Amino acid sequence: MAGTTTNFGFDYPTSTDYVKDGATAIQALADDVDGRFGDITTYPNQIVNRVSGVSRPVAYATNVGSNSITGSGTVTFAAGRFTQTPIVLATVSSTNNTRTSVTVGISGTTSVTFYVWSGTVASTSAAAINWQAIQQTSAATAG
Amino acid sequence: MAYVVTCHTAGCENENIGIEVIDPANTIICGPCGVEITDKVEVVAEPAPKATKGK
């Protein structure tokens, strides 16, 4: 077992190693890969980033967008992306600060409605809304 | 009242895929491509099946 890969340090045999040690070499490599994928018992159906022995789950599904909205508008997510209603975060991108806020209205697995405000009045001008929708686990929105 | 909306933008991730929207609001925008969707079809709930007498 003379070599390791550059990025993750996975073990691999060299050409001078004995063939009889092949099974052991393959098991070592399999253990390296399995360990890198982390604790999928706790985090099923997810990519898990395991560093220094600690498993950190990557969100099950996300969708990010930037859309121009005047007053209110419903934005569709990428089809089939979510199995649970995601948490949606949104901000207004405005250079003149006249569109002061955006609120998140009805949300589901397929779409979300945004409302853009100038103070307490619905905005009559188009505003760029930057948003992110997150479903943390396969079974639940949060996690 | 639910609607099925369909984006027809060529090359869009959601191209020609019907997506059910609960709140159609004033404007519906396709998230992946940013184009306003005009193809909206109201979903009419199917009537409940009538009970049939068994023989």
N, CA and C atoms of all chains as a GROMACS GRO file, in nm:
protein
  594
    1MET      N    1   0.086  -0.119   0.000
    1MET     CA    2   0.000   0.000   0.000
    1MET      C    3   0.089   0.124   0.000
    2ALA      N    4   0.143   0.154  -0.115
    2ALA     CA    5   0.248   0.255  -0.119
    2ALA      C    6   0.200   0.393  -0.160
    3GLY      N    7   0.078   0.399  -0.209
    3GLY     CA    8   0.038   0.529  -0.260
    3GLY      C    9  -0.093   0.579  -0.204
    4THR      N   10  -0.108   0.709  -0.209
    4THR     CA   11  -0.236   0.770  -0.172
    4THR      C   12  -0.271   0.876  -0.276
    5THR      N   13  -0.399   0.894  -0.297
    5THR     CA   14  -0.443   0.994  -0.395
    5THR      C   15  -0.415   1.135  -0.345
    6THR      N   16  -0.404   1.226  -0.439
    6THR     CA   17  -0.362   1.363  -0.408
    6THR      C   18  -0.461   1.438  -0.319
    7ASN      N   19  -0.589   1.429  -0.352
    7ASN     CA   20  -0.687   1.514  -0.283
    7ASN      C   21  -0.739   1.456  -0.152
    8PHE      N   22  -0.782   1.332  -0.156
    8PHE     CA   23  -0.846   1.274  -0.038
    8PHE      C   24  -0.759   1.174   0.036
    9GLY      N   25  -0.644   1.141  -0.018
    9GLY     CA   26  -0.556   1.047   0.050
    9GLY      C   27  -0.605   0.905   0.048
   10PHE      N   28  -0.681   0.869  -0.054
   10PHE     CA   29  -0.728   0.730  -0.067
   10PHE      C   30  -0.608   0.641  -0.097
   11ASP      N   31  -0.605   0.527  -0.028
   11ASP     CA   32  -0.493   0.434  -0.047
   11ASP      C   33  -0.510   0.354  -0.176
   12TYR      N   34  -0.399   0.328  -0.241
   12TYR     CA   35  -0.404   0.241  -0.358
   12TYR      C   36  -0.273   0.161  -0.367
   13PRO      N   37  -0.280   0.043  -0.426
   13PRO     CA   38  -0.160  -0.040  -0.439
   13PRO      C   39  -0.074   0.008  -0.556
   14THR      N   40   0.051  -0.031  -0.555
   14THR     CA   41   0.138   0.002  -0.667
   14THR      C   42   0.163  -0.124  -0.750
   15SER      N   43   0.229  -0.106  -0.861
   15SER     CA   44   0.249  -0.217  -0.954
   15SER      C   45   0.342  -0.323  -0.899
   16THR      N   46   0.416  -0.290  -0.795
   16THR     CA   47   0.509  -0.389  -0.739
   16THR      C   48   0.449  -0.466  -0.622
   17ASP      N   49   0.329  -0.430  -0.581
   17ASP     CA   50   0.266  -0.502  -0.470
   17ASP      C   51   0.222  -0.641  -0.516
   18TYR      N   52   0.213  -0.731  -0.421
   18TYR     CA   53   0.174  -0.868  -0.455
   18TYR      C   54   0.025  -0.876  -0.490
   19VAL      N   55  -0.003  -0.962  -0.587
   19VAL     CA   56  -0.143  -0.984  -0.626
   19VAL      C   57  -0.222  -1.043  -0.510
   20LYS      N   58  -0.157  -1.126  -0.431
   20LYS     CA   59  -0.227  -1.189  -0.317
   20LYS      C   60  -0.277  -1.086  -0.216
   21ASP      N   61  -0.221  -0.966  -0.221
   21ASP     CA   62  -0.266  -0.861  -0.129
   21ASP      C   63  -0.374  -0.773  -0.191
   22GLY      N   64  -0.420  -0.813  -0.309
   22GLY     CA   65  -0.517  -0.730  -0.382
   22GLY      C   66  -0.645  -0.706  -0.305
   23ALA      N   67  -0.698  -0.814  -0.243
   23ALA     CA   68  -0.825  -0.798  -0.170
   23ALA      C   69  -0.810  -0.699  -0.055
   24THR      N   70  -0.698  -0.709   0.015
   24THR     CA   71  -0.674  -0.617   0.127
   24THR      C   72  -0.663  -0.473   0.077
   25ALA      N   73  -0.596  -0.457  -0.036
   25ALA     CA   74  -0.580  -0.323  -0.093
   25ALA      C   75  -0.714  -0.264  -0.133
   26ILE      N   76  -0.798  -0.348  -0.194
   26ILE     CA   77  -0.930  -0.299  -0.236
   26ILE      C   78  -1.015  -0.264  -0.115
   27GLN      N   79  -1.006  -0.346  -0.010
   27GLN     CA   80  -1.083  -0.315   0.111
   27GLN      C   81  -1.038  -0.183   0.172
   28ALA      N   82  -0.910  -0.160   0.174
   28ALA     CA   83  -0.858  -0.035   0.230
   28ALA      C   84  -0.911   0.085   0.151
   29LEU      N   85  -0.911   0.070   0.019
   29LEU     CA   86  -0.962   0.178  -0.065
   29LEU      C   87  -1.112   0.199  -0.040
   30ALA      N   88  -1.185   0.086  -0.030
   30ALA     CA   89  -1.330   0.096  -0.006
   30ALA      C   90  -1.358   0.163   0.128
   31ASP      N   91  -1.278   0.130   0.229
   31ASP     CA   92  -1.296   0.191   0.361
   31ASP      C   93  -1.268   0.342   0.355
   32ASP      N   94  -1.168   0.379   0.278
   32ASP     CA   95  -1.137   0.522   0.263
   32ASP      C   96  -1.256   0.597   0.203
   33VAL      N   97  -1.310   0.541   0.096
   33VAL     CA   98  -1.423   0.606   0.028
   33VAL      C   99  -1.545   0.609   0.118
   34ASP      N  100  -1.572   0.496   0.184
   34ASP     CA  101  -1.688   0.488   0.272
   34ASP      C  102  -1.678   0.589   0.386
   35GLY      N  103  -1.559   0.602   0.440
   35GLY     CA  104  -1.540   0.698   0.549
   35GLY      C  105  -1.558   0.841   0.502
   36ARG      N  106  -1.515   0.868   0.381
   36ARG     CA  107  -1.526   1.005   0.330
   36ARG      C  108  -1.671   1.047   0.309
   37PHE      N  109  -1.755   0.949   0.273
   37PHE     CA  110  -1.895   0.981   0.250
   37PHE      C  111  -1.974   1.003   0.379
   38GLY      N  112  -1.916   0.968   0.492
   38GLY     CA  113  -1.973   1.006   0.620
   38GLY      C  114  -2.092   0.924   0.665
   39ASP      N  115  -2.158   0.977   0.764
   39ASP     CA  116  -2.264   0.907   0.836
   39ASP      C  117  -2.397   0.918   0.761
   40ILE      N  118  -2.420   0.826   0.670
   40ILE     CA  119  -2.545   0.834   0.595
   40ILE      C  120  -2.659   0.762   0.668
   41THR      N  121  -2.630   0.701   0.783
   41THR     CA  122  -2.738   0.646   0.865
   41THR      C  123  -2.815   0.760   0.930
   42THR      N  124  -2.741   0.857   0.981
   42THR     CA  125  -2.804   0.975   1.041
   42THR      C  126  -2.858   1.068   0.933
   43TYR      N  127  -2.789   1.074   0.821
   43TYR     CA  128  -2.829   1.166   0.714
   43TYR      C  129  -2.855   1.088   0.585
   44PRO      N  130  -2.966   1.014   0.583
   44PRO     CA  131  -2.993   0.932   0.463
   44PRO      C  132  -3.023   1.018   0.341
   45ASN      N  133  -2.988   0.967   0.227
   45ASN     CA  134  -3.018   1.032   0.100
   45ASN      C  135  -2.948   1.166   0.083
   46GLN      N  136  -2.843   1.189   0.160
   46GLN     CA  137  -2.774   1.317   0.149
   46GLN      C  138  -2.626   1.298   0.125
   47ILE      N  139  -2.568   1.399   0.065
   47ILE     CA  140  -2.423   1.404   0.056
   47ILE      C  141  -2.374   1.455   0.190
   48VAL      N  142  -2.278   1.386   0.246
   48VAL     CA  143  -2.226   1.424   0.378
   48VAL      C  144  -2.078   1.461   0.364
   49ASN      N  145  -2.045   1.577   0.410
   49ASN     CA  146  -1.908   1.623   0.408
   49ASN      C  147  -1.842   1.583   0.539
   50ARG      N  148  -1.755   1.482   0.536
   50ARG     CA  149  -1.693   1.433   0.658
   50ARG      C  150  -1.549   1.483   0.665
   51VAL      N  151  -1.524   1.567   0.762
   51VAL     CA  152  -1.391   1.623   0.780
   51VAL      C  153  -1.351   1.606   0.925
   52SER      N  154  -1.229   1.557   0.946
   52SER     CA  155  -1.176   1.534   1.082
   52SER      C  156  -1.271   1.450   1.165
   53GLY      N  157  -1.336   1.353   1.101
   53GLY     CA  158  -1.422   1.260   1.172
   53GLY      C  159  -1.561   1.310   1.201
   54VAL      N  160  -1.593   1.432   1.162
   54VAL     CA  161  -1.725   1.488   1.189
   54VAL      C  162  -1.805   1.494   1.059
   55SER      N  163  -1.926   1.438   1.063
   55SER     CA  164  -2.012   1.439   0.944
   55SER      C  165  -2.097   1.565   0.942
   56ARG      N  166  -2.090   1.637   0.831
   56ARG     CA  167  -2.171   1.758   0.814
   56ARG      C  168  -2.253   1.744   0.687
   57PRO      N  169  -2.386   1.734   0.705
   57PRO     CA  170  -2.470   1.708   0.587
   57PRO      C  171  -2.484   1.830   0.498
   58VAL      N  172  -2.478   1.806   0.370
   58VAL     CA  173  -2.507   1.909   0.271
   58VAL      C  174  -2.658   1.909   0.251
   59ALA      N  175  -2.716   2.025   0.230
   59ALA     CA  176  -2.861   2.034   0.213
   59ALA      C  177  -2.909   1.937   0.105
   60TYR      N  178  -3.023   1.876   0.131
   60TYR     CA  179  -3.079   1.776   0.039
   60TYR      C  180  -3.111   1.838  -0.097
   61ALA      N  181  -3.170   1.958  -0.092
   61ALA     CA  182  -3.204   2.025  -0.218
   61ALA      C  183  -3.205   2.176  -0.197
   62THR      N  184  -3.153   2.247  -0.294
   62THR     CA  185  -3.159   2.393  -0.289
   62THR      C  186  -3.193   2.445  -0.427
   63ASN      N  187  -3.240   2.567  -0.430
   63ASN     CA  188  -3.268   2.634  -0.556
   63ASN      C  189  -3.242   2.783  -0.532
   64VAL      N  190  -3.173   2.845  -0.623
   64VAL     CA  191  -3.135   2.985  -0.607
   64VAL      C  192  -3.173   3.060  -0.733
   65GLY      N  193  -3.220   3.184  -0.716
   65GLY     CA  194  -3.256   3.260  -0.835
   65GLY      C  195  -3.252   3.409  -0.812
   66SER      N  196  -3.258   3.481  -0.921
   66SER     CA  197  -3.269   3.626  -0.919
   66SER      C  198  -3.372   3.664  -1.023
   67ASN      N  199  -3.483   3.722  -0.978
   67ASN     CA  200  -3.593   3.752  -1.070
   67ASN      C  201  -3.642   3.894  -1.050
   68SER      N  202  -3.689   3.953  -1.157
   68SER     CA  203  -3.743   4.088  -1.151
   68SER      C  204  -3.892   4.083  -1.121
   69ILE      N  205  -3.934   4.152  -1.014
   69ILE     CA  206  -4.074   4.147  -0.971
   69ILE      C  207  -4.126   4.288  -0.946
   70THR      N  208  -4.244   4.313  -0.996
   70THR     CA  209  -4.312   4.440  -0.971
   70THR      C  210  -4.432   4.415  -0.880
   71GLY      N  211  -4.426   4.468  -0.762
   71GLY     CA  212  -4.536   4.449  -0.668
   71GLY      C  213  -4.537   4.310  -0.608
   72SER      N  214  -4.592   4.216  -0.682
   72SER     CA  215  -4.590   4.079  -0.634
   72SER      C  216  -4.572   3.984  -0.752
   73GLY      N  217  -4.526   3.866  -0.722
   73GLY     CA  218  -4.507   3.768  -0.828
   73GLY      C  219  -4.479   3.632  -0.772
   74THR      N  220  -4.524   3.531  -0.844
   74THR     CA  221  -4.498   3.393  -0.804
   74THR      C  222  -4.385   3.339  -0.889
   75VAL      N  223  -4.288   3.280  -0.824
   75VAL     CA  224  -4.171   3.226  -0.895
   75VAL      C  225  -4.173   3.074  -0.880
   76THR      N  226  -4.157   3.007  -0.992
   76THR     CA  227  -4.155   2.861  -0.987
   76THR      C  228  -4.014   2.811  -0.960
   77PHE      N  229  -4.005   2.702  -0.887
   77PHE     CA  230  -3.877   2.638  -0.862
   77PHE      C  231  -3.844   2.546  -0.981
   78ALA      N  232  -3.722   2.500  -0.984
   78ALA     CA  233  -3.687   2.398  -1.082
   78ALA      C  234  -3.777   2.277  -1.060
   79ALA      N  235  -3.835   2.227  -1.167
   79ALA     CA  236  -3.934   2.120  -1.157
   79ALA      C  237  -3.877   1.998  -1.084
   80GLY      N  238  -3.953   1.949  -0.988
   80GLY     CA  239  -3.915   1.827  -0.918
   80GLY      C  240  -3.803   1.843  -0.817
   81ARG      N  241  -3.761   1.967  -0.792
   81ARG     CA  242  -3.645   1.988  -0.705
   81ARG      C  243  -3.674   1.952  -0.559
   82PHE      N  244  -3.794   1.987  -0.510
   82PHE     CA  245  -3.821   1.971  -0.368
   82PHE      C  246  -3.928   1.864  -0.342
   83THR      N  247  -3.909   1.793  -0.231
   83THR     CA  248  -4.010   1.697  -0.187
   83THR      C  249  -4.083   1.748  -0.063
   84GLN      N  250  -4.027   1.851   0.000
   84GLN     CA  251  -4.090   1.919   0.113
   84GLN      C  252  -4.088   2.069   0.082
   85THR      N  253  -4.183   2.141   0.140
   85THR     CA  254  -4.183   2.286   0.119
   85THR      C  255  -4.054   2.346   0.176
   86PRO      N  256  -3.975   2.410   0.092
   86PRO     CA  257  -3.846   2.460   0.141
   86PRO      C  258  -3.861   2.589   0.220
   87ILE      N  259  -3.759   2.621   0.298
   87ILE     CA  260  -3.747   2.753   0.360
   87ILE      C  261  -3.695   2.847   0.252
   88VAL      N  262  -3.759   2.962   0.238
   88VAL     CA  263  -3.719   3.057   0.134
   88VAL      C  264  -3.669   3.186   0.198
   89LEU      N  265  -3.553   3.229   0.156
   89LEU     CA  266  -3.493   3.354   0.200
   89LEU      C  267  -3.485   3.445   0.079
   90ALA      N  268  -3.511   3.574   0.099
   90ALA     CA  269  -3.510   3.665  -0.015
   90ALA      C  270  -3.462   3.803   0.026
   91THR      N  271  -3.398   3.871  -0.067
   91THR     CA  272  -3.355   4.009  -0.046
   91THR      C  273  -3.386   4.090  -0.171
   92VAL      N  274  -3.398   4.222  -0.151
   92VAL     CA  275  -3.416   4.313  -0.265
   92VAL      C  276  -3.281   4.366  -0.306
   93SER      N  277  -3.254   4.362  -0.436
   93SER     CA  278  -3.132   4.422  -0.487
   93SER      C  279  -3.171   4.554  -0.551
   94SER      N  280  -3.141   4.666  -0.483
   94SER     CA  281  -3.182   4.797  -0.532
   94SER      C  282  -3.070   4.897  -0.512
   95THR      N  283  -3.040   4.972  -0.616
   95THR     CA  284  -2.932   5.070  -0.605
   95THR      C  285  -2.982   5.204  -0.553
   96ASN      N  286  -3.113   5.230  -0.562
   96ASN     CA  287  -3.162   5.360  -0.517
   96ASN      C  288  -3.241   5.352  -0.385
   97ASN      N  289  -3.248   5.232  -0.330
   97ASN     CA  290  -3.310   5.211  -0.198
   97ASN      C  291  -3.458   5.249  -0.191
   98THR      N  292  -3.525   5.256  -0.305
   98THR     CA  293  -3.668   5.289  -0.300
   98THR      C  294  -3.753   5.165  -0.280
   99ARG      N  295  -3.702   5.049  -0.325
   99ARG     CA  296  -3.772   4.925  -0.293
   99ARG      C  297  -3.704   4.873  -0.167
  100THR      N  298  -3.775   4.883  -0.057
  100THR     CA  299  -3.706   4.864   0.070
  100THR      C  300  -3.709   4.722   0.124
  101SER      N  301  -3.806   4.646   0.083
  101SER     CA  302  -3.812   4.512   0.142
  101SER      C  303  -3.889   4.416   0.053
  102VAL      N  304  -3.870   4.290   0.082
  102VAL     CA  305  -3.947   4.185   0.014
  102VAL      C  306  -3.995   4.089   0.120
  103THR      N  307  -4.119   4.045   0.106
  103THR     CA  308  -4.170   3.946   0.198
  103THR      C  309  -4.203   3.819   0.122
  104VAL      N  310  -4.194   3.708   0.191
  104VAL     CA  311  -4.219   3.578   0.130
  104VAL      C  312  -4.360   3.536   0.164
  105GLY      N  313  -4.441   3.513   0.063
  105GLY     CA  314  -4.580   3.476   0.085
  105GLY      C  315  -4.598   3.327   0.083
  106ILE      N  316  -4.703   3.284   0.017
  106ILE     CA  317  -4.734   3.141   0.011
  106ILE      C  318  -4.621   3.066  -0.058
  107SER      N  319  -4.580   2.958   0.004
  107SER     CA  320  -4.472   2.877  -0.051
  107SER      C  321  -4.514   2.731  -0.052
  108GLY      N  322  -4.470   2.660  -0.152
  108GLY     CA  323  -4.499   2.517  -0.161
  108GLY      C  324  -4.377   2.446  -0.218
  109THR      N  325  -4.396   2.323  -0.261
  109THR     CA  326  -4.282   2.249  -0.316
  109THR      C  327  -4.249   2.292  -0.458
  110THR      N  328  -4.341   2.365  -0.522
  110THR     CA  329  -4.319   2.400  -0.662
  110THR      C  330  -4.298   2.548  -0.687
  111SER      N  331  -4.340   2.633  -0.594
  111SER     CA  332  -4.332   2.777  -0.619
  111SER      C  333  -4.337   2.857  -0.490
  112VAL      N  334  -4.307   2.986  -0.504
  112VAL     CA  335  -4.315   3.077  -0.390
  112VAL      C  336  -4.361   3.213  -0.441
  113THR      N  337  -4.436   3.285  -0.360
  113THR     CA  338  -4.482   3.418  -0.398
  113THR      C  339  -4.408   3.524  -0.317
  114PHE      N  340  -4.360   3.626  -0.390
  114PHE     CA  341  -4.289   3.736  -0.325
  114PHE      C  342  -4.372   3.864  -0.336
  115TYR      N  343  -4.357   3.949  -0.236
  115TYR     CA  344  -4.418   4.082  -0.236
  115TYR      C  345  -4.307   4.184  -0.214
  116VAL      N  346  -4.301   4.283  -0.303
  116VAL     CA  347  -4.198   4.386  -0.293
  116VAL      C  348  -4.262   4.515  -0.242
  117TRP      N  349  -4.194   4.580  -0.149
  117TRP     CA  350  -4.252   4.697  -0.082
  117TRP      C  351  -4.160   4.818  -0.094
  118SER      N  352  -4.225   4.934  -0.104
  118SER     CA  353  -4.158   5.062  -0.085
  118SER      C  354  -4.215   5.118   0.044
  119GLY      N  355  -4.144   5.098   0.151
  119GLY     CA  356  -4.199   5.130   0.281
  119GLY      C  357  -4.312   5.032   0.312
  120THR      N  358  -4.432   5.085   0.332
  120THR     CA  359  -4.546   4.997   0.360
  120THR      C  360  -4.639   4.985   0.240
  121VAL      N  361  -4.595   5.038   0.126
  121VAL     CA  362  -4.676   5.037   0.005
  121VAL      C  363  -4.615   4.939  -0.096
  122ALA      N  364  -4.702   4.863  -0.161
  122ALA     CA  365  -4.653   4.771  -0.262
  122ALA      C  366  -4.579   4.848  -0.372
  123SER      N  367  -4.464   4.800  -0.408
  123SER     CA  368  -4.382   4.869  -0.507
  123SER      C  369  -4.447   4.863  -0.646
  124THR      N  370  -4.440   4.975  -0.716
  124THR     CA  371  -4.493   4.980  -0.852
  124THR      C  372  -4.382   4.974  -0.956
  125SER      N  373  -4.262   4.962  -0.910
  125SER     CA  374  -4.147   4.951  -1.000
  125SER      C  375  -4.085   4.813  -0.987
  126ALA      N  376  -4.025   4.769  -1.094
  126ALA     CA  377  -3.962   4.638  -1.093
  126ALA      C  378  -3.840   4.638  -1.001
  127ALA      N  379  -3.825   4.530  -0.929
  127ALA     CA  380  -3.710   4.516  -0.841
  127ALA      C  381  -3.651   4.377  -0.858
  128ALA      N  382  -3.520   4.371  -0.850
  128ALA     CA  383  -3.453   4.242  -0.859
  128ALA      C  384  -3.457   4.174  -0.722
  129ILE      N  385  -3.514   4.056  -0.721
  129ILE     CA  386  -3.522   3.978  -0.598
  129ILE      C  387  -3.424   3.862  -0.607
  130ASN      N  388  -3.335   3.857  -0.511
  130ASN     CA  389  -3.244   3.744  -0.502
  130ASN      C  390  -3.297   3.650  -0.395
  131TRP      N  391  -3.312   3.524  -0.430
  131TRP     CA  392  -3.374   3.431  -0.335
  131TRP      C  393  -3.302   3.298  -0.331
  132GLN      N  394  -3.323   3.230  -0.219
  132GLN     CA  395  -3.267   3.096  -0.202
  132GLN      C  396  -3.370   3.011  -0.130
  133ALA      N  397  -3.396   2.894  -0.182
  133ALA     CA  398  -3.488   2.799  -0.120
  133ALA      C  399  -3.407   2.677  -0.076
  134ILE      N  400  -3.433   2.632   0.046
  134ILE     CA  401  -3.353   2.523   0.104
  134ILE      C  402  -3.443   2.417   0.165
  135GLN      N  403  -3.419   2.293   0.128
  135GLN     CA  404  -3.478   2.178   0.196
  135GLN      C  405  -3.361   2.100   0.255
  136GLN      N  406  -3.351   2.100   0.386
  136GLN     CA  407  -3.228   2.049   0.446
  136GLN      C  408  -3.215   1.897   0.441
  137THR      N  409  -3.325   1.826   0.467
  137THR     CA  410  -3.314   1.679   0.464
  137THR      C  411  -3.421   1.623   0.369
  138SER      N  412  -3.408   1.495   0.340
  138SER     CA  413  -3.502   1.435   0.247
  138SER      C  414  -3.642   1.427   0.305
  139ALA      N  415  -3.652   1.425   0.438
  139ALA     CA  416  -3.782   1.407   0.503
  139ALA      C  417  -3.840   1.534   0.562
  140ALA      N  418  -3.759   1.637   0.577
  140ALA     CA  419  -3.807   1.757   0.646
  140ALA      C  420  -3.743   1.882   0.587
  141THR      N  421  -3.811   1.994   0.606
  141THR     CA  422  -3.760   2.121   0.557
  141THR      C  423  -3.636   2.164   0.633
  142ALA      N  424  -3.647   2.161   0.765
  142ALA     CA  425  -3.536   2.205   0.848
  142ALA      C  426  -3.452   2.087   0.892
  143GLY      N  427  -3.337   2.115   0.942
  143GLY     CA  428  -3.252   2.006   0.990
  143GLY      C  429  -3.109   2.052   1.011
  144MET      N  430  -5.767   2.753  -0.517
  144MET     CA  431  -5.772   2.738  -0.663
  144MET      C  432  -5.630   2.717  -0.715
  145ALA      N  433  -5.608   2.607  -0.780
  145ALA     CA  434  -5.472   2.576  -0.827
  145ALA      C  435  -5.463   2.594  -0.978
  146TYR      N  436  -5.344   2.626  -1.020
  146TYR     CA  437  -5.318   2.642  -1.162
  146TYR      C  438  -5.196   2.557  -1.199
  147VAL      N  439  -5.195   2.512  -1.322
  147VAL     CA  440  -5.075   2.449  -1.376
  147VAL      C  441  -5.015   2.547  -1.475
  148VAL      N  442  -4.890   2.583  -1.452
  148VAL     CA  443  -4.823   2.679  -1.539
  148VAL      C  444  -4.710   2.606  -1.612
  149THR      N  445  -4.685   2.650  -1.733
  149THR     CA  446  -4.583   2.583  -1.814
  149THR      C  447  -4.494   2.686  -1.881
  150CYS      N  448  -4.365   2.672  -1.860
  150CYS     CA  449  -4.267   2.759  -1.925
  150CYS      C  450  -4.231   2.697  -2.060
  151HIS      N  451  -4.224   2.780  -2.161
  151HIS     CA  452  -4.191   2.729  -2.295
  151HIS      C  453  -4.059   2.785  -2.348
  152THR      N  454  -3.980   2.841  -2.260
  152THR     CA  455  -3.851   2.896  -2.304
  152THR      C  456  -3.757   2.783  -2.347
  153ALA      N  457  -3.708   2.792  -2.469
  153ALA     CA  458  -3.619   2.688  -2.521
  153ALA      C  459  -3.495   2.676  -2.434
  154GLY      N  460  -3.464   2.554  -2.397
  154GLY     CA  461  -3.344   2.529  -2.318
  154GLY      C  462  -3.360   2.549  -2.169
  155CYS      N  463  -3.477   2.599  -2.128
  155CYS     CA  464  -3.500   2.620  -1.983
  155CYS      C  465  -3.513   2.485  -1.914
  156GLU      N  466  -3.464   2.480  -1.791
  156GLU     CA  467  -3.472   2.356  -1.713
  156GLU      C  468  -3.617   2.310  -1.697
  157ASN      N  469  -3.710   2.405  -1.696
  157ASN     CA  470  -3.851   2.370  -1.679
  157ASN      C  471  -3.929   2.371  -1.810
  158GLU      N  472  -3.859   2.370  -1.921
  158GLU     CA  473  -3.928   2.380  -2.051
  158GLU      C  474  -4.034   2.272  -2.069
  159ASN      N  475  -4.156   2.318  -2.097
  159ASN     CA  476  -4.269   2.229  -2.126
  159ASN      C  477  -4.305   2.134  -2.013
  160ILE      N  478  -4.270   2.172  -1.891
  160ILE     CA  479  -4.306   2.091  -1.774
  160ILE      C  480  -4.415   2.165  -1.697
  161GLY      N  481  -4.529   2.102  -1.682
  161GLY     CA  482  -4.638   2.164  -1.608
  161GLY      C  483  -4.609   2.166  -1.459
  162ILE      N  484  -4.622   2.282  -1.399
  162ILE     CA  485  -4.594   2.298  -1.256
  162ILE      C  486  -4.717   2.354  -1.188
  163GLU      N  487  -4.762   2.284  -1.084
  163GLU     CA  488  -4.882   2.330  -1.014
  163GLU      C  489  -4.847   2.444  -0.920
  164VAL      N  490  -4.922   2.551  -0.932
  164VAL     CA  491  -4.900   2.669  -0.850
  164VAL      C  492  -5.026   2.698  -0.771
  165ILE      N  493  -5.009   2.714  -0.641
  165ILE     CA  494  -5.126   2.738  -0.556
  165ILE      C  495  -5.172   2.882  -0.567
  166ASP      N  496  -5.076   2.975  -0.564
  166ASP     CA  497  -5.109   3.117  -0.566
  166ASP      C  498  -5.058   3.179  -0.696
  167PRO      N  499  -5.143   3.197  -0.796
  167PRO     CA  500  -5.095   3.250  -0.924
  167PRO      C  501  -5.057   3.397  -0.918
  168ALA      N  502  -5.105   3.469  -0.814
  168ALA     CA  503  -5.073   3.612  -0.796
  168ALA      C  504  -5.096   3.690  -0.926
  169ASN      N  505  -5.027   3.799  -0.943
  169ASN     CA  506  -5.045   3.879  -1.064
  169ASN      C  507  -4.956   3.828  -1.176
  170THR      N  508  -4.839   3.792  -1.140
  170THR     CA  509  -4.740   3.752  -1.239
  170THR      C  510  -4.676   3.622  -1.195
  171ILE      N  511  -4.654   3.533  -1.291
  171ILE     CA  512  -4.583   3.410  -1.260
  171ILE      C  513  -4.453   3.409  -1.340
  172ILE      N  514  -4.345   3.391  -1.271
  172ILE     CA  515  -4.214   3.395  -1.333
  172ILE      C  516  -4.147   3.259  -1.319
  173CYS      N  517  -4.088   3.216  -1.428
  173CYS     CA  518  -4.014   3.090  -1.422
  173CYS      C  519  -3.883   3.115  -1.349
  174GLY      N  520  -3.862   3.047  -1.238
  174GLY     CA  521  -3.741   3.068  -1.160
  174GLY      C  522  -3.613   3.038  -1.236
  175PRO      N  523  -3.605   2.922  -1.303
  175PRO     CA  524  -3.481   2.888  -1.371
  175PRO      C  525  -3.440   2.984  -1.483
  176CYS      N  526  -3.536   3.034  -1.562
  176CYS     CA  527  -3.497   3.119  -1.676
  176CYS      C  528  -3.538   3.265  -1.658
  177GLY      N  529  -3.626   3.294  -1.564
  177GLY     CA  530  -3.663   3.433  -1.537
  177GLY      C  531  -3.767   3.492  -1.629
  178VAL      N  532  -3.821   3.413  -1.719
  178VAL     CA  533  -3.919   3.464  -1.814
  178VAL      C  534  -4.060   3.449  -1.756
  179GLU      N  535  -4.143   3.550  -1.780
  179GLU     CA  536  -4.280   3.543  -1.731
  179GLU      C  537  -4.355   3.431  -1.802
  180ILE      N  538  -4.432   3.356  -1.725
  180ILE     CA  539  -4.509   3.245  -1.779
  180ILE      C  540  -4.651   3.292  -1.807
  181THR      N  541  -4.694   3.274  -1.929
  181THR     CA  542  -4.830   3.313  -1.966
  181THR      C  543  -4.921   3.192  -1.985
  182ASP      N  544  -4.862   3.076  -1.994
  182ASP     CA  545  -4.942   2.954  -2.011
  182ASP      C  546  -4.990   2.906  -1.874
  183LYS      N  547  -5.110   2.949  -1.838
  183LYS     CA  548  -5.168   2.910  -1.708
  183LYS      C  549  -5.301   2.839  -1.732
  184VAL      N  550  -5.316   2.726  -1.674
  184VAL     CA  551  -5.440   2.650  -1.688
  184VAL      C  552  -5.494   2.620  -1.549
  185GLU      N  553  -5.617   2.660  -1.527
  185GLU     CA  554  -5.679   2.633  -1.398
  185GLU      C  555  -5.708   2.486  -1.384
  186VAL      N  556  -5.675   2.433  -1.269
  186VAL     CA  557  -5.699   2.292  -1.244
  186VAL      C  558  -5.838   2.277  -1.184
  187VAL      N  559  -5.920   2.202  -1.251
  187VAL     CA  560  -6.056   2.177  -1.203
  187VAL      C  561  -6.056   2.043  -1.132
  188ALA      N  562  -6.094   2.048  -1.006
  188ALA     CA  563  -6.096   1.925  -0.928
  188ALA      C  564  -6.197   1.826  -0.985
  189GLU      N  565  -6.156   1.701  -0.992
  189GLU     CA  566  -6.247   1.598  -1.043
  189GLU      C  567  -6.355   1.571  -0.940
  190PRO      N  568  -6.479   1.551  -0.987
  190PRO     CA  569  -6.586   1.520  -0.892
  190PRO      C  570  -6.562   1.385  -0.827
  191ALA      N  571  -6.604   1.377  -0.703
  191ALA     CA  572  -6.587   1.252  -0.631
  191ALA      C  573  -6.669   1.142  -0.700
  192PRO      N  574  -6.613   1.022  -0.712
  192PRO     CA  575  -6.688   0.915  -0.777
  192PRO      C  576  -6.813   0.879  -0.698
  193LYS      N  577  -6.919   0.850  -0.772
  193LYS     CA  578  -7.044   0.813  -0.707
  193LYS      C  579  -7.034   0.672  -0.653
  194ALA      N  580  -7.096   0.655  -0.539
  194ALA     CA  581  -7.097   0.522  -0.480
  194ALA      C  582  -7.184   0.430  -0.566
  195THR      N  583  -7.136   0.308  -0.586
  195THR     CA  584  -7.213   0.213  -0.666
  195THR      C  585  -7.261   0.100  -0.575
  196LYS      N  586  -7.380   0.054  -0.606
  196LYS     CA  587  -7.436  -0.055  -0.527
  196LYS      C  588  -7.369  -0.188  -0.568
  197GLY      N  589  -7.334  -0.263  -0.468
  197GLY     CA  590  -7.279  -0.394  -0.497
  197GLY      C  591  -7.390  -0.491  -0.528
  198LYS      N  592  -7.355  -0.593  -0.607
  198LYS     CA  593  -7.455  -0.693  -0.643
  198LYS      C  594  -7.466  -0.797  -0.532
   0.00000   0.00000   0.00000
